[in-house]
Amino acid sequence: MKLICDHMLGSLAKWLRIFGFDTLYPDMTTDDDKVLNIAKTENRLLISRDKELIIRGKKIKLEVLEIQVTDLDKQLAQVLTHISLDNTQVLTRCTLCNTPLISVEKKETKNHVPPKVFETRDQFWCCSVCKKYYWMGTHYENMIEKINMLTNKNNQ
């Protein structure tokens, strides 16, 4: 499922990308009309805390998920009760620009990652658009822990 988050949900958008969801997060120059147009033309679930945007989205028959809390974990739990998580897609998207990540050979990363990371890691991924590199380090372990916590909470 493709998603679009409003301007108030930047952290949620980042985490939905970590979870592997195709999630757009418009920049601050994108007005509500453009957000609604993107949601409609690309058939994206509109995720919002903006009451006016939610009402406008429903009027044009968009699928809308109203987020009612400010706590990130509770926001993620709310989204995960509405849409299913595909575990095979977790950590497959760039957290910055939403592009699917590609696996890259270790030798390609030498000048792009810290020396200690290069020495101690063997698997790397890269975003073809913003050129950010990813590997399974401490951040990865923390993300997996949070994902497991949230998905186990939802399955109880």
C-alpha positions as CSV (number, residue, x, y, z in Angstrom):
1,M,0.0,0.0,0.0
2,K,1.2,3.5,-0.9
3,L,1.0,6.2,1.7
4,I,1.3,10.0,2.0
5,C,1.8,11.8,5.4
6,D,0.9,15.4,6.0
7,H,3.4,18.0,7.2
8,M,2.8,17.2,10.9
9,L,4.0,13.6,10.6
10,G,7.6,13.7,9.5
11,S,8.8,11.2,12.1
12,L,6.0,8.9,11.3
13,A,6.8,9.1,7.6
14,K,10.4,8.2,8.3
15,W,9.4,5.2,10.4
16,L,6.9,4.0,7.9
17,R,9.7,4.0,5.4
18,I,11.8,1.9,7.8
19,F,8.9,-0.5,8.0
20,G,9.1,-0.7,4.2
21,F,6.0,1.3,3.2
22,D,6.2,3.5,0.1
23,T,5.6,6.7,2.0
24,L,5.7,10.2,0.6
25,Y,6.3,13.2,2.9
26,P,5.8,16.5,1.1
27,D,8.2,19.3,1.8
28,M,6.8,22.5,3.6
29,T,6.3,24.3,0.2
30,T,3.7,21.7,-0.9
31,D,0.3,23.0,-0.2
32,D,-2.8,20.9,0.9
33,D,-4.2,21.0,-2.7
34,K,-1.1,19.4,-4.0
35,V,-1.0,16.8,-1.2
36,L,-4.6,15.8,-2.0
37,N,-3.9,15.7,-5.7
38,I,-0.9,13.4,-5.1
39,A,-3.0,11.1,-2.9
40,K,-5.7,10.9,-5.4
41,T,-3.6,10.5,-8.6
42,E,-1.2,8.0,-7.0
43,N,-3.9,6.2,-5.0
44,R,-2.2,6.8,-1.7
45,L,-3.6,6.4,1.8
46,L,-3.6,9.9,3.3
47,I,-2.4,9.9,6.8
48,S,-3.0,13.1,8.7
49,R,-3.5,14.9,11.9
50,D,-4.9,18.0,10.1
51,K,-8.7,18.1,10.6
52,E,-9.3,20.3,7.6
53,L,-7.2,18.2,5.3
54,I,-8.9,15.0,6.6
55,I,-12.4,16.5,5.8
56,R,-11.2,17.7,2.4
57,G,-9.7,14.3,1.6
58,K,-12.9,12.5,2.6
59,K,-15.0,14.8,0.4
60,I,-13.0,13.8,-2.7
61,K,-13.4,10.1,-1.6
62,L,-9.8,9.5,-0.6
63,E,-8.9,6.8,1.9
64,V,-7.9,8.7,5.0
65,L,-6.4,7.6,8.2
66,E,-6.7,10.2,11.0
67,I,-3.9,10.1,13.5
68,Q,-5.2,11.2,16.9
69,V,-2.1,11.0,19.0
70,T,1.3,12.8,19.1
71,D,3.4,9.9,20.5
72,L,5.3,8.2,17.7
73,D,5.0,4.7,19.0
74,K,1.2,5.1,19.4
75,Q,1.0,6.6,15.8
76,L,2.9,3.6,14.4
77,A,0.6,1.2,16.3
78,Q,-2.4,3.0,15.0
79,V,-1.2,2.7,11.4
80,L,-0.3,-0.9,11.9
81,T,-3.9,-1.7,13.0
82,H,-5.1,-0.2,9.8
83,I,-2.6,-1.7,7.3
84,S,-0.7,-4.9,7.3
85,L,3.1,-5.0,7.6
86,D,5.0,-7.1,5.1
87,N,8.1,-8.3,7.0
88,T,10.0,-8.9,3.7
89,Q,9.9,-5.1,3.0
90,V,11.2,-3.9,6.4
91,L,14.4,-1.8,5.9
92,T,14.2,-1.8,2.1
93,R,13.6,2.0,1.6
94,C,15.7,5.1,2.0
95,T,14.6,6.9,5.1
96,L,15.4,10.2,3.5
97,C,13.8,10.1,0.1
98,N,11.7,6.8,0.0
99,T,13.6,5.2,-2.9
100,P,14.0,1.4,-2.7
101,L,17.5,0.5,-1.6
102,I,19.9,-1.6,-3.7
103,S,22.5,-4.0,-2.4
104,V,26.0,-2.9,-3.2
105,E,29.3,-4.7,-3.0
106,K,31.5,-3.9,0.0
107,K,34.4,-2.5,-2.2
108,E,32.0,0.2,-3.5
109,T,31.5,1.6,0.0
110,K,35.1,2.1,1.0
111,N,35.0,5.9,0.5
112,H,31.4,6.4,1.6
113,V,31.3,4.8,5.1
114,P,33.4,5.2,8.2
115,P,36.6,3.1,8.2
116,K,35.5,1.0,11.2
117,V,32.2,0.2,9.5
118,F,34.0,-0.8,6.4
119,E,36.3,-3.1,8.4
120,T,33.5,-4.7,10.5
121,R,30.5,-5.0,8.1
122,D,30.0,-7.0,5.0
123,Q,26.5,-6.1,3.8
124,F,25.7,-2.7,2.5
125,W,22.8,-1.0,0.7
126,C,22.6,2.3,-1.1
127,C,20.0,4.8,-2.2
128,S,20.4,5.4,-5.9
129,V,18.9,8.8,-5.6
130,C,20.4,10.5,-2.5
131,K,23.5,8.2,-2.3
132,K,23.0,7.4,1.4
133,Y,24.6,4.2,2.5
134,Y,23.1,1.7,4.9
135,W,24.5,-1.2,6.9
136,M,23.5,-3.4,9.8
137,G,25.0,-1.6,12.8
138,T,23.7,-0.3,16.1
139,H,20.9,1.8,14.4
140,Y,19.8,-1.3,12.6
141,E,19.6,-3.3,15.8
142,N,17.6,-0.5,17.5
143,M,15.2,-0.3,14.6
144,I,14.6,-4.0,14.6
145,E,14.0,-3.9,18.4
146,K,11.4,-1.1,18.0
147,I,9.7,-2.9,15.1
148,N,9.5,-6.1,17.1
149,M,8.1,-4.3,20.1
150,L,5.4,-2.6,18.0
151,T,4.5,-5.6,15.9
152,N,4.3,-7.9,18.9
153,K,2.2,-5.4,20.8
154,N,-0.2,-5.4,17.8
155,N,-0.4,-9.1,17.6
156,Q,-1.4,-9.6,21.3
